[in-house]
Amino acid sequence: MFDLAAPLVLASGSPRRRELLSGAGLRFSVRPADIDETPLAGEAPGNYVRRLSIEKAAASMGSPLASPAEIVLAADTTVDVKGEILEKPLDADDAYRMLRMLSGRTHLVHTGVTVSVPITGARRSSTIVVATEVTFGDLEDAAIDWYLGTGAEGGHAGARRKGAGLRREDQEGQREEVAQWEASGCSATPHRPEQ
C-alpha cells in the first residue's frame, strides 16, 4: 500500500491540468518535465501519448528536486485525424490549418496518464490511455480567425482548447461549448488505442 498523504507532483506545465487537480481539491506541486515530444516514425497516436506520459513521469522522478516519497502524475494529449498526430501548432498559420482540418469532421482525442507511486521502498507505475471520438461542426473562416485572435490555440494539441469559445456539434446536432464536451464526455465515444 502507498501513503495517500505522500506529496503529489504534477509533471506538467499545463495550466488546464493544474486547474483540474486544484478543482478536485488536491494539494500538489508542479515540476514540468522537459522531454523531446517528437513522434517516432509510424507511431500510432495512442502509443505516442502513452510513451510521452511515461517519459514525463520518468524525467520528473529523475529530477534533483525529486523525493522518493512523492507520487508523480504525468499526462499527454494529442489530436488524431485519420492517424495524423496534431501536436501543438507552430504558429497561427499552422493553427489555422489544424482547425480547418477539424472543421466538420470527427477526430479522436487521445490522453495518456501515468501515475508513479512509492510502495514499500520500490516504485510502481501505471499508465492508461483514453481516446474519445469528437465531432466538430463546420467552422466558418470568420470564427477561426476570431478564435486565433484570442490566442487560445497556443500550446494546445490540435490548436483547440476547451472553454475558448469554439463550439462543436454533437451527434444529435446540438451545439455545445467545447469545455462541456471535454469535461463531461458528452456525446463522446471512448475507444481503445491500437496496441
N, C-alpha and C positions, 0 to 999 in steps of 0.2 A: 504494500500500500504506500501511497505517497502522501506527503504533508500538504493538505489543502491550504494551509497558511503560508506555504512557500511563496517567495516573491515571484510575481508574474512579469515576464519580459515580452514585449511585442517587438518582433524582429522585422519591423516595417516602419517606413516613414509616412505611410498613407494616412492622411487626415481622416478618411472615412473609416478605416479600421480603428483608429483611436476613438472616433465618435461611437462606433458600435460597442466597444469594450466599456467606455465610460457610461453609455446608455444602459448597459447591463449592470451597472453599479460596481464594476470591478476596479480594483486599485492595481496599477501596473506602471512599469517604466518602459521607455521606448529606447531601443537600441537597433536602429536600422542596419540591415546587412548590405554591404556593397559587393555585389556579385555581377558577373557577366550574364546578362539576360538574353543573349543571342540564341535563337532557336537552333538546335542541331539539325543537320541536313536530314530531311524526311521525317522529322519529329512530329508526331501527332499532337494536336493541341492539349488533350487531356494529359498526355505524358509530359508535355512541356511544363504545365503548371505544377504537376506532381514533383518533377525534378527541381524546379525553382524553389518551391516551398521547402523541400528537404535541404537544398543548398543554403537557403537563407537561414534556416534553423541552425545548421552546422556552423555557418560563419558567425552567427551571433554567439553560439556556445564557445567558439574558439577565440572570442574577443578577450583581451587582457582584463576587461571590466567584468567578465562573466564570473558567476559564482556557481559551484557545483550544486547548490541547494535550490536554484531557481527553476521555474517552469518556463519554457520558451515556446512561444506561439508564432508561427510564420505562415504566410499565405501569399498566393499569387493568383491573379485573374487575367484571363485573356478572352478576346472575342474571336470566334471561329466562323468564317463564312466559307462554306463548302471546303473545309480543310485548310483554308488560308488563315494563318495566325495574324490577327490585327493587334499589334503592340501599341504602345503609346505613340501618338503622332509625332513626326519630326518637326513639323511646322504647321501653319494654318492651311497651306495647300494640301498637305498630307491628311490633315483632319477633315478637310472638305471631301477629299477622295474617299475616305473611310465612311463618312456619313452618307455620301451618295451611294456607296456600295450597300449600306444597311437599309436605305430607304425602300419601303415597300416589300421587304423580304424577311424571311425567317433566318435567324442565325442562332448559334449556340454561345453561351457564356460559360466558360469553364473556370472553376476555382479549386485550387489545391490548397489544403491546410495541413500543416504538420505541427504536432504538439510533442514536445520532448520533456519528460519528467524524470526527476531523480527517484529511484526506488532502491532502497536498501544498499546504498553505496554504488549502484550502477545507474545507467541512464537508459530509459526506454523511450522510443519514439513511435508515433503512429501517424500515418498520413491518409487522408481521404481526398477524393476528387468528386466534385459535384458539377454536373453540366445541366444547364437549364435552357430550354428552347424558348426563344423570344421572337415575336413578330413585330416589326415596326410598321406603322402606317406610312404612306407616302409623305416624304419630307419635301416641301417646296424650297426652292433656292433661297427665297427671302427668309424662311425660317432657319435654314442652315447658316446663312450669313449673320442673322441676329444672334444665334447660338454661339457662333465662332467669335462674335464681337464681345460676348460676355467673358471670354477666356476660360470657360468652364471645361473645355475639352483638354486642356493642358494636363499631361501626366495621367491620363486615363486610357486604359486599353480600348481600342476601337473608337477613340475620340468621343465616347459617350459617358456622361456622368449623371447619376441619378439626382433628381431634385434640381436639375439645371434648367428646367423649363421645356425641354424636348418632351414630346408625348409619343406614345406608341398606341397601336390599335390591337386589341386582343382578338381572339378567335371569333368572338360574337360581335365584333365591330365596335365595341366600347372603347372609348379613348380614356387613357389614364395617365397620370403623371408618372414619369419613369421611376421616381422614388418609390411609388406604391408597388409596382410590379417587382422591383428588385428586393424590397424589404419583405414583401409578403409571399412572393412566389405566385401571385395571382395570375391565373390563366397560363401558367408555365408548365412545361412537361419535363420532368427530370430524366436524364439519360445516364447510362454508364459509359465512361470513356473507353476508347479502344485500348486494349492491353498489349 
